[in-house]
Structures are given as structure tokens and as C-alpha cells.
Amino acid sequence: MTAVGIDAIEIRSGRLRLDLAETFAPAKNEDPEKYTKGIGIEHSSLPDVYEDIVTMGANAAKALIDRKGLTPDDIGRIDVATESAFDNSKPVSTYIAGCLESVYDGDFHHANKGERKFACLSGTQSIDDAYNWIRAGRNRGRAALVIATDTALYERGDPGEATQGAGAVAMLIDEDPDIVALSTEQGYGSADETDFLKPNQQFPSVDGKRSIQVYLARMREALEDYESVAGDTHPDSFAYFPFHTPYPGMVRKAALLGYRHITRDTDIEEALAGDIGLQPRESDFDSREGYEEAIRAYMDDLKATSRYQAWYDEAIDPTVDVSGQVGNWYTGSVHLARLSALRAAAADGVDLAGQRFLVGSYGSGAQAEIHAETVQEEWRDSIDPIDVDDQLATRYDLSFEEYELIHDVHNHEKEVEVEAFTQPEAEFVFTGWGRMNERR
Ligand code: HMG
């Protein structure tokens, strides 16, 4: 069976930067380490006045098309994953296609375009749709362009404000991919939840503490479902575990629970029993009275073992590196986690070809999806040219007052005019709500 997966990736970060320790923490009268250590975010990316989900998505897509030397005829499908859409009828992919058609010969008239929504999960769902379309043989030899693009903004004063971010990840899904091939096996954990939602509102209503529990519960269900089709997982079977990263502190919790789950009944559990004694069973994690304290103590002990810490440092920490520099990109977040791991391996000179990732995607509302990916021979040549460092280093540093202004500019309910903080550089820019077709 021919491999299908991710053939190319490009990102576009919002061009502004909020420093959580230097700028946000003093204004909120908080200890900077709450953000840098507890939550794990040093900087958030935010869009300048001429950027939005369309321009960031179109700019990432253009970089990808140019690098791969594609023409519009090579692309048979454009799916945009977003939870920041401003149009309840026209999908964001049509706006992005319009931008791209203004700079290329040819058009996307025979490409299937859509918009996918399931909170942060829909980037992965769009990849799944593209995978199925190619596997079904309906693609006529063409590839699919998947663009995950969001401005993750919270009401000012909401605890989620510290986790904001903005950016787009464009990915080409194709046969014989250069970066990773996707597994056929998938696992899901899905339930109707109301801890994070935006019913006819721009900013989310969030029960932050509960959202953490819902994330962990759905991820665990998805992992169990994945194992029911793919067999038991083992920590050594995967080089990295990229998870949806609303903030790195969330991944620290998910990793600990995941590790406990995948080491059960293995040689590692046996060794851990020697290290820390207590061995609560899976059923103990259902929060039954009397067990809670023992489980918490066990998890604290587990976290402190050198065995767990070595695994975390190797298999998890590299996946949250970029996230800690940009904040939550919602639909793009798990795809940044994958990219972050690939970049770390490239920087360390590790040859990942043939190694596997276990990818955990999540969207509030709520659903988790787990699948495996196998890194391809050409991965390094595809990852090296992505200008992540450059984009992050050239962001404009906002003062707190400027941050509040730009937050208002992107609040659809306010009409605030502010000069741009940066200069566009041969890119698509937002030219105004009344002139949707004039994006250049
Ligand atoms: P909070 O309540 O202000 O923060 O906001 P906190 O008091 O819980 O502190 C956060 C962490 O920092 C804690 O660590 C503290 O101990 C630590 P933990 O106990 O959790 O390991 N801390 C410190 N560490 C070092 N030095 C200090 C210090 N002070 C505290 N001085 C909250 C946290 C997550 C509630 C908030 O950011 C929030 O509401 N975020 C938005 C919701 C969210 O991101 N939820 C995550 C799961 S849901 C999800 O991922 C989906 C999502 O992406 C949306 C979608 O799918 O569309 C959000």
C-alpha cells in the first residue's frame, strides 16, 4: 500500500510578540514564573493590524507552494481548519484560494474547498479527510492543501489570556510523502462537553480547570481506543509523542498520565515497582474515594523517577519547544508540536527515518484522536528550509499598552484604528472588512 501523509509544512506566525515574563506578568501583578514555568509559555504571537486567519493561512500556503514548485493544478483539495472563522457561509479556504489565485497563473476552480470545525482538533480531521480522499483514489494524482489557522484570543482578564497565540500551519498531504506517513489505525475519545465553547461569540467561555480534566479524560479514551486496533503501546516504540499543546504545562500532565498508561504490564512497570513501590491499577484512576490520595502520591513519585524524567526529556520536551515561544495556535498547535520535535532531532543530528511518532490531537467540545506516524527518508531536507527561527526572532515586541490596543483591533465588536507595528514584506495583507476581495 502506498504511503500517504505529510509531504511539506510551512508556518506563518503572527508578527507581534507579547513577552509574558517581562510585559504581561508585571501588568497582571503575577509572578513571571507562573507563566514561564507553570504554564510554560515565554512569548505569545499575535497578529499585526494587517494580519488575520486568511492572510496568515495564505502566506503559509504560498511559501509551501513556492518551495515545492507546485502550480494550482497540482492541488485538488483545499481544507481550512479554524475556530476563528468570521464568515458563517463562505469557507475560509475560498478567501485563501482567492489570495493565491491573485499571484499564480492558473486557478483552483476544480479543487474541492471546505472548512472544518472541531475546536483545536480540526487540523488533524482535515488531514484525515485528505488521507481518505487520496486512499479512495478520488484525487486524480493531485495533493491536498490543509491549512490550520487561528487567532486564539480570550477576553481580557480571563485566565486563558496567558495562553493566547496566533498563527497558521500549512501542510501538503500526498502519496509518497517526504515527512511522515500516517497510520491506518486511529483511536477516538469523544463526548458532549461545555467547558470551552463560543456559541455566537468571538471569545470563548471557559472553565479552565475543568477543561484540563476533559482533555485528560478524552486523551485517555482515545489512547485506549487506538490500542484496541493497533495493539498495546510501549514508550520505546515511539521517538516522540506530539500532543495538542494549549500550553506546555498541559502536556506535562498528559504525558504523565499517558506514561503511566502505556507502561502498565511492561518491563518498565516492573522496574518502577522496584523504584517506587506502589502499583495502582488502571481502575484506580477512576477517582474512586480512598484511592485518590494514593494515586496522587504515586504520580508524584513516578514524575520524580529518573526513568520518567529521561523519557520526558527525550520524547516530550522537544515537542513543546515552539509552543512555549508562540502560545496556543488552536488548530495548528499539534502540528507545531510535530514540527518542534522534527526540528529538535534535526538540530541534534538524529536520523529519524523509519522512527515513529504517537500523535495526540484534541479539541474542546470535546474529542481526542490518537494515531501513529512514520518518519520518511527525506524528512530532513523538508524540515531544514522552514524559517521558524527567523519568523519568531523578527516579531515586534509589544508593550502592555500596545498589546491592549492590538487585542481591541482584533476584537470584532470594537472599531479601533491603529497604525501597524511592522511593515508587510511582499505578503498577503488584510485590507478591510468591506473589501474582502482586495487581499494582496
Ligand atoms: P490559572 O488558573 O490562572 O493558573 O490558569 P494556575 O493558578 O492553575 O497556574 C497554572 C500553573 O502554574 C499551575 O501548575 C501552577 O501550580 C503553576 P499545575 O499545578 O497546573 O501544574 N504556578 C507556578 N509555577 C511556578 N511559579 C509560580 C507559579 N504560580 C502558579 N509562581 C488555566 C490556568 C489553564 C486555567 C488557564 O490558562 C486557562 O483557562 N486556559 C485556557 C483553557 C485551556 O488552555 N485549557 C487546556 C485544556 S483544553 C484545550 O486544550 C483546548 C483548547 O486549546 C481550545 C480548543 O480545543 O479549541 C484550550
Residues whose N, C-alpha, C, O or C-beta is under 5 A from the ligand:
A	BS01	HMG	D31 E33 K34 K37 G38 I39 A119 C120 P159 G160 T163 V206 G208 K209 S211 I212 Y215 P246 M250 Y362 G363 S364
